[in-house]
Amino acid sequence: MQHLFDLETYSSRLRLIGFIAIAISIVAWWSDLSGAVYVCPYCRTQRTVIGLLGVLLIMPNPRHWILRYIGAVVGFLGAVVASMQHFNGWKKISAGTFEFNERIYIDSFLLSGCALFIITALVCLLYSKEPVKTEETED
């Protein structure tokens, strides 16, 4: 039985995680295009990167070196943008001017932190070792 904190639990389900990442990207883009959230170039970059990494994870051989390279480049872009946006919040905290958005679920400080975690996790999964097939895992 696989466990929640075992890397193999996730590295053996790349396609499922890829589809989840694509769904996150689509929902985030829908909220942008529908006007539910404000237009933000940082956010648009992050949601696009999450979707592109999801597409790489559902490819027939997502651990191919070319896809890993593309994923690293795209992921690095997304991580830098998320870090920049998140650091802007830390600058406001240091200056004493930080306030959460009234609608906390669209707060850029929290969302950029989440995006940073998601993007890093997706790139790490691209670079994870392929699980060894055993009789237990084939069931």
WOHU-V816090 format. One record per pair of residues at least 4 apart in sequence whose ideal C-beta (glycine too) atoms are under 7 Angstrom apart, sorted by the first residue. I is the first residue (numbers start at 1). J is the second residue. Records with the same first field share a line. If there is no record, write none. Layout:
I->J, J
This chain:
2->6, 8, 9
3->9
4->9
7->11, 128
8->12, 131
10->17, 125
11->125, 128, 129, 131
12->131, 137
13->17
14->18, 57, 62, 125
15->19, 57, 58
16->20
17->21, 57, 125
18->22, 54, 55, 57, 58
19->23, 54, 58
20->24
21->25, 50, 51, 53, 54, 57, 122
22->26, 51, 54, 55
23->27
24->28, 50
25->29, 47, 48, 50, 51, 54
26->30
27->31
28->32, 47
29->33, 47
30->34
31->36, 37
32->37, 39, 44
37->106
40->44, 108
41->45
42->46, 81, 84, 85, 112
43->47, 111
44->48
45->49, 78, 81
46->50, 78, 81, 82, 112, 115
47->51
48->52
49->53, 74, 75, 77, 78, 119
50->54, 115, 118, 119, 122
51->55
52->56, 74
53->57, 71, 74, 75, 119, 122, 123
54->58
56->62, 67, 70, 71, 126
57->62, 122, 125, 126
59->67
62->67, 126
63->68, 126, 130
64->68
65->69
66->70
67->71, 126
68->72, 126, 127
69->73
70->74
71->75, 123, 126
72->76, 123
73->77
74->78
75->79, 119, 122, 123
76->80
77->81
78->82, 119
79->83, 116, 119, 120
80->84
81->85
82->86, 112, 115, 116, 119
83->87, 116
84->88
85->108, 112
86->90, 109, 112, 113, 116
87->91
88->92
89->93, 98, 109
90->94
91->95
92->97, 98
93->98
100->104, 107
101->106, 107
106->111
107->111
108->112
109->113
110->114
111->115
112->116
113->117
114->118
115->119
116->120
117->121
118->122
119->123
120->124
121->125
122->126
123->127
124->128
131->137
133->137, 138
